Amino acid sequence: MRKEIHFKGWNEIKTNDSWALFKIMGEFVNGYEKMSMIGPCVSIFGSARTKPGTAYYELATKIAQRIAQEGYGVITGGGPGIMEAGNLGAHLEKGTSVGLNIDLPFEQHDNPYIDHDKNLQFDYFFVRKVMFVKYSQGFVVMPGGFGTLDELFEAITLIQTNKIEKFPIILVGRTFWAGLLDWVKSTLLENGNISEKDLDLLQMADNEDEVVNHINAFYKGKSLSPNF
């Protein structure tokens, strides 16, 4: 005999879930409308905990400056640390400086280097990540934590499975990323969980010139457009 299980307030939960769809749709519509008018951009990811004056903060600023000099806008998560450094670099070059902010309990707040008309606010991580993937012509991934890894591997997965067009993904800091790549090769590749060609989805760089060279080499002779 089948046992029926009932949750207290189940009908109320279902109703609230249905109404939440309108809020989600609103975030997508607002994001699409604003991002579609900005033009080609490169996203810079990394730790919100990286302090001004440290090596990776300064390098992220230089990378963003070079990206802006090449005519791209810079997109970040809009918060402190590497995100602030990315927006600062674009700001210093009078380039397009975009922030995709999200409300977090501890470490997220708007940095002052985002263009006032390009500071977008999100409640949902998944909507925010769609904006990064759809409107970025490349990912520059600085040292970071779980959030950085989440954004990195989601992009790799979407490209690997042909859900989006391929774009350059550049890991900055060979020393920082070497252990992860060694594990990918020695464990994932050796066990047949990925193929050899999947390794080509990642590029490595240690300075701003290498980053820009990877981006320019990828787009030589290609047109720029949203990724899906």
C-alpha beads as a LAMMPS data file, in Angstrom:
LAMMPS data file: protein, C-alpha beads

228 atoms
227 bonds

1 atom types
1 bond types

-500.0 500.0 xlo xhi
-500.0 500.0 ylo yhi
-500.0 500.0 zlo zhi

Masses

1 110.0

Atoms # bond

1 1 1 0.000 0.000 0.000
2 1 1 1.464 3.329 -1.070
3 1 1 2.100 5.795 1.726
4 1 1 1.131 9.405 1.053
5 1 1 3.481 12.089 2.349
6 1 1 2.255 15.626 2.906
7 1 1 4.286 18.753 3.593
8 1 1 2.941 21.491 5.792
9 1 1 2.114 24.538 3.692
10 1 1 2.789 22.694 0.413
11 1 1 0.167 24.616 -1.582
12 1 1 1.561 27.914 -0.323
13 1 1 5.067 26.900 -1.362
14 1 1 3.875 26.006 -4.868
15 1 1 2.092 29.358 -5.190
16 1 1 5.166 31.284 -4.092
17 1 1 7.321 29.341 -6.544
18 1 1 4.980 30.255 -9.386
19 1 1 5.099 33.963 -8.582
20 1 1 8.906 33.815 -8.298
21 1 1 9.027 33.036 -12.017
22 1 1 7.963 36.609 -12.787
23 1 1 10.861 37.993 -10.753
24 1 1 13.261 35.668 -12.536
25 1 1 11.878 36.712 -15.914
26 1 1 12.246 40.357 -14.909
27 1 1 15.942 39.880 -14.131
28 1 1 16.506 38.192 -17.492
29 1 1 14.652 40.907 -19.423
30 1 1 16.462 43.741 -17.637
31 1 1 19.831 42.066 -18.085
32 1 1 19.300 41.282 -21.765
33 1 1 18.117 44.811 -22.550
34 1 1 21.031 46.522 -20.847
35 1 1 23.810 44.118 -21.830
36 1 1 22.784 43.933 -25.494
37 1 1 23.504 47.669 -25.862
38 1 1 27.001 47.600 -24.402
39 1 1 29.009 45.833 -27.112
40 1 1 31.910 43.348 -26.998
41 1 1 33.311 42.779 -23.514
42 1 1 35.728 40.528 -21.668
43 1 1 34.893 39.249 -18.181
44 1 1 37.456 39.214 -15.385
45 1 1 36.900 36.795 -12.504
46 1 1 38.774 36.271 -9.253
47 1 1 38.654 36.438 -5.505
48 1 1 36.669 39.160 -3.735
49 1 1 39.226 38.849 -0.916
50 1 1 42.239 40.049 -2.919
51 1 1 43.454 43.314 -1.396
52 1 1 44.562 46.476 -3.248
53 1 1 48.323 46.656 -3.544
54 1 1 48.804 42.886 -3.811
55 1 1 50.382 41.358 -6.893
56 1 1 47.230 39.851 -8.377
57 1 1 45.151 42.986 -7.723
58 1 1 47.703 45.097 -9.577
59 1 1 47.968 42.540 -12.390
60 1 1 44.170 42.430 -12.802
61 1 1 44.157 46.221 -13.086
62 1 1 46.827 46.125 -15.793
63 1 1 45.004 43.370 -17.681
64 1 1 41.781 45.383 -17.635
65 1 1 43.631 48.444 -18.909
66 1 1 45.054 46.489 -21.829
67 1 1 41.662 44.970 -22.607
68 1 1 40.125 48.451 -22.667
69 1 1 42.919 49.689 -24.930
70 1 1 41.980 46.941 -27.390
71 1 1 38.440 48.330 -27.545
72 1 1 36.670 45.786 -25.346
73 1 1 34.548 46.592 -22.341
74 1 1 35.308 44.928 -19.022
75 1 1 32.688 42.963 -17.094
76 1 1 33.151 41.910 -13.476
77 1 1 30.952 40.717 -10.664
78 1 1 30.916 44.304 -9.424
79 1 1 32.302 43.660 -5.958
80 1 1 35.654 44.139 -4.195
81 1 1 38.981 42.380 -4.755
82 1 1 39.779 41.241 -8.288
83 1 1 36.407 42.548 -9.439
84 1 1 37.268 46.027 -8.227
85 1 1 40.677 45.809 -9.879
86 1 1 39.076 44.896 -13.207
87 1 1 36.648 47.802 -13.092
88 1 1 39.449 50.124 -11.981
89 1 1 41.573 49.219 -14.994
90 1 1 38.728 49.892 -17.413
91 1 1 37.915 53.145 -15.593
92 1 1 41.519 54.364 -15.818
93 1 1 41.431 53.904 -19.609
94 1 1 37.963 55.505 -19.870
95 1 1 36.692 52.181 -21.218
96 1 1 33.371 50.491 -20.638
97 1 1 33.205 49.243 -17.038
98 1 1 30.328 46.861 -16.229
99 1 1 29.378 45.386 -12.852
100 1 1 26.998 42.453 -12.431
101 1 1 26.306 42.696 -8.721
102 1 1 24.600 40.206 -6.463
103 1 1 23.537 40.551 -2.850
104 1 1 25.736 38.374 -0.612
105 1 1 25.770 38.263 3.197
106 1 1 29.453 38.965 3.838
107 1 1 31.691 40.225 1.084
108 1 1 29.721 41.765 -1.776
109 1 1 29.298 45.499 -2.227
110 1 1 29.478 47.744 -5.271
111 1 1 32.941 49.009 -6.115
112 1 1 33.253 52.676 -7.142
113 1 1 34.741 52.082 -10.611
114 1 1 31.641 50.766 -12.386
115 1 1 29.949 53.031 -14.936
116 1 1 26.809 54.356 -13.273
117 1 1 24.569 53.243 -16.129
118 1 1 26.169 49.773 -16.276
119 1 1 25.757 48.659 -12.669
120 1 1 23.248 45.788 -12.746
121 1 1 21.803 44.151 -9.638
122 1 1 20.806 40.474 -9.421
123 1 1 19.158 38.265 -6.827
124 1 1 19.744 34.995 -8.670
125 1 1 23.196 33.557 -9.338
126 1 1 21.993 31.591 -12.365
127 1 1 20.574 34.683 -14.101
128 1 1 23.791 36.581 -13.428
129 1 1 25.899 33.750 -14.849
130 1 1 23.839 33.731 -18.042
131 1 1 24.760 37.404 -18.552
132 1 1 28.461 36.640 -18.164
133 1 1 28.349 33.757 -20.616
134 1 1 26.099 35.376 -23.222
135 1 1 27.821 38.747 -23.506
136 1 1 31.506 37.989 -22.851
137 1 1 33.970 37.552 -25.699
138 1 1 36.398 35.943 -23.283
139 1 1 36.935 34.926 -19.666
140 1 1 40.047 36.070 -17.820
141 1 1 40.232 33.950 -14.685
142 1 1 42.440 35.266 -11.904
143 1 1 43.164 33.331 -8.682
144 1 1 39.999 32.870 -6.657
145 1 1 37.878 30.513 -4.604
146 1 1 34.761 28.415 -5.068
147 1 1 32.826 31.132 -6.897
148 1 1 35.633 31.609 -9.405
149 1 1 35.877 27.861 -9.982
150 1 1 32.105 27.645 -10.420
151 1 1 32.143 30.274 -13.169
152 1 1 35.206 28.708 -14.797
153 1 1 33.871 25.164 -14.990
154 1 1 30.387 26.197 -16.047
155 1 1 31.868 28.018 -19.051
156 1 1 34.076 25.038 -19.924
157 1 1 31.099 22.677 -19.687
158 1 1 28.868 24.827 -21.911
159 1 1 31.563 25.074 -24.578
160 1 1 32.478 21.377 -24.318
161 1 1 28.842 20.366 -24.826
162 1 1 28.310 22.829 -27.706
163 1 1 25.652 24.769 -25.828
164 1 1 27.467 28.034 -26.551
165 1 1 30.045 29.211 -29.053
166 1 1 33.669 28.735 -28.077
167 1 1 35.470 31.756 -26.649
168 1 1 38.895 32.129 -25.020
169 1 1 39.207 31.135 -21.363
170 1 1 42.509 32.345 -19.936
171 1 1 43.867 31.266 -16.563
172 1 1 46.152 33.962 -15.169
173 1 1 48.935 32.851 -12.849
174 1 1 50.625 29.630 -13.900
175 1 1 51.880 29.009 -10.371
176 1 1 48.376 29.272 -8.924
177 1 1 46.632 27.104 -11.538
178 1 1 49.372 24.501 -12.134
179 1 1 48.127 22.084 -9.458
180 1 1 44.569 22.128 -10.784
181 1 1 45.684 21.510 -14.362
182 1 1 48.007 18.709 -13.248
183 1 1 45.036 17.043 -11.518
184 1 1 42.838 17.498 -14.592
185 1 1 45.467 15.781 -16.729
186 1 1 46.527 13.060 -14.294
187 1 1 43.027 12.189 -13.054
188 1 1 40.262 13.333 -15.406
189 1 1 42.161 12.724 -18.632
190 1 1 43.882 9.529 -17.507
191 1 1 40.557 8.032 -16.395
192 1 1 38.863 8.942 -19.654
193 1 1 36.481 11.476 -18.097
194 1 1 37.552 14.131 -20.602
195 1 1 39.264 14.000 -23.979
196 1 1 42.634 15.396 -24.993
197 1 1 41.016 18.136 -27.062
198 1 1 39.129 19.430 -24.008
199 1 1 42.439 20.703 -22.655
200 1 1 42.560 23.116 -25.589
201 1 1 39.635 25.035 -24.068
202 1 1 42.043 26.612 -21.571
203 1 1 44.923 29.015 -22.133
204 1 1 47.528 30.154 -19.610
205 1 1 49.048 33.600 -19.046
206 1 1 51.210 35.422 -16.531
207 1 1 50.888 39.018 -17.700
208 1 1 48.632 41.453 -19.505
209 1 1 50.352 41.091 -22.883
210 1 1 49.882 37.318 -22.934
211 1 1 46.196 37.741 -22.080
212 1 1 45.573 40.204 -24.902
213 1 1 47.580 38.111 -27.350
214 1 1 45.383 35.075 -26.632
215 1 1 42.212 37.114 -27.174
216 1 1 43.431 38.774 -30.366
217 1 1 44.700 35.496 -31.806
218 1 1 41.356 33.822 -31.186
219 1 1 39.301 36.567 -32.854
220 1 1 41.611 37.247 -35.797
221 1 1 39.362 37.170 -38.854
222 1 1 36.240 36.443 -36.788
223 1 1 33.207 38.587 -36.061
224 1 1 32.092 39.448 -32.527
225 1 1 28.591 38.580 -31.377
226 1 1 26.757 37.227 -28.316
227 1 1 27.587 33.589 -27.620
228 1 1 24.069 32.205 -28.001

Bonds

1 1 1 2
2 1 2 3
3 1 3 4
4 1 4 5
5 1 5 6
6 1 6 7
7 1 7 8
8 1 8 9
9 1 9 10
10 1 10 11
11 1 11 12
12 1 12 13
13 1 13 14
14 1 14 15
15 1 15 16
16 1 16 17
17 1 17 18
18 1 18 19
19 1 19 20
20 1 20 21
21 1 21 22
22 1 22 23
23 1 23 24
24 1 24 25
25 1 25 26
26 1 26 27
27 1 27 28
28 1 28 29
29 1 29 30
30 1 30 31
31 1 31 32
32 1 32 33
33 1 33 34
34 1 34 35
35 1 35 36
36 1 36 37
37 1 37 38
38 1 38 39
39 1 39 40
40 1 40 41
41 1 41 42
42 1 42 43
43 1 43 44
44 1 44 45
45 1 45 46
46 1 46 47
47 1 47 48
48 1 48 49
49 1 49 50
50 1 50 51
51 1 51 52
52 1 52 53
53 1 53 54
54 1 54 55
55 1 55 56
56 1 56 57
57 1 57 58
58 1 58 59
59 1 59 60
60 1 60 61
61 1 61 62
62 1 62 63
63 1 63 64
64 1 64 65
65 1 65 66
66 1 66 67
67 1 67 68
68 1 68 69
69 1 69 70
70 1 70 71
71 1 71 72
72 1 72 73
73 1 73 74
74 1 74 75
75 1 75 76
76 1 76 77
77 1 77 78
78 1 78 79
79 1 79 80
80 1 80 81
81 1 81 82
82 1 82 83
83 1 83 84
84 1 84 85
85 1 85 86
86 1 86 87
87 1 87 88
88 1 88 89
89 1 89 90
90 1 90 91
91 1 91 92
92 1 92 93
93 1 93 94
94 1 94 95
95 1 95 96
96 1 96 97
97 1 97 98
98 1 98 99
99 1 99 100
100 1 100 101
101 1 101 102
102 1 102 103
103 1 103 104
104 1 104 105
105 1 105 106
106 1 106 107
107 1 107 108
108 1 108 109
109 1 109 110
110 1 110 111
111 1 111 112
112 1 112 113
113 1 113 114
114 1 114 115
115 1 115 116
116 1 116 117
117 1 117 118
118 1 118 119
119 1 119 120
120 1 120 121
121 1 121 122
122 1 122 123
123 1 123 124
124 1 124 125
125 1 125 126
126 1 126 127
127 1 127 128
128 1 128 129
129 1 129 130
130 1 130 131
131 1 131 132
132 1 132 133
133 1 133 134
134 1 134 135
135 1 135 136
136 1 136 137
137 1 137 138
138 1 138 139
139 1 139 140
140 1 140 141
141 1 141 142
142 1 142 143
143 1 143 144
144 1 144 145
145 1 145 146
146 1 146 147
147 1 147 148
148 1 148 149
149 1 149 150
150 1 150 151
151 1 151 152
152 1 152 153
153 1 153 154
154 1 154 155
155 1 155 156
156 1 156 157
157 1 157 158
158 1 158 159
159 1 159 160
160 1 160 161
161 1 161 162
162 1 162 163
163 1 163 164
164 1 164 165
165 1 165 166
166 1 166 167
167 1 167 168
168 1 168 169
169 1 169 170
170 1 170 171
171 1 171 172
172 1 172 173
173 1 173 174
174 1 174 175
175 1 175 176
176 1 176 177
177 1 177 178
178 1 178 179
179 1 179 180
180 1 180 181
181 1 181 182
182 1 182 183
183 1 183 184
184 1 184 185
185 1 185 186
186 1 186 187
187 1 187 188
188 1 188 189
189 1 189 190
190 1 190 191
191 1 191 192
192 1 192 193
193 1 193 194
194 1 194 195
195 1 195 196
196 1 196 197
197 1 197 198
198 1 198 199
199 1 199 200
200 1 200 201
201 1 201 202
202 1 202 203
203 1 203 204
204 1 204 205
205 1 205 206
206 1 206 207
207 1 207 208
208 1 208 209
209 1 209 210
210 1 210 211
211 1 211 212
212 1 212 213
213 1 213 214
214 1 214 215
215 1 215 216
216 1 216 217
217 1 217 218
218 1 218 219
219 1 219 220
220 1 220 221
221 1 221 222
222 1 222 223
223 1 223 224
224 1 224 225
225 1 225 226
226 1 226 227
227 1 227 228
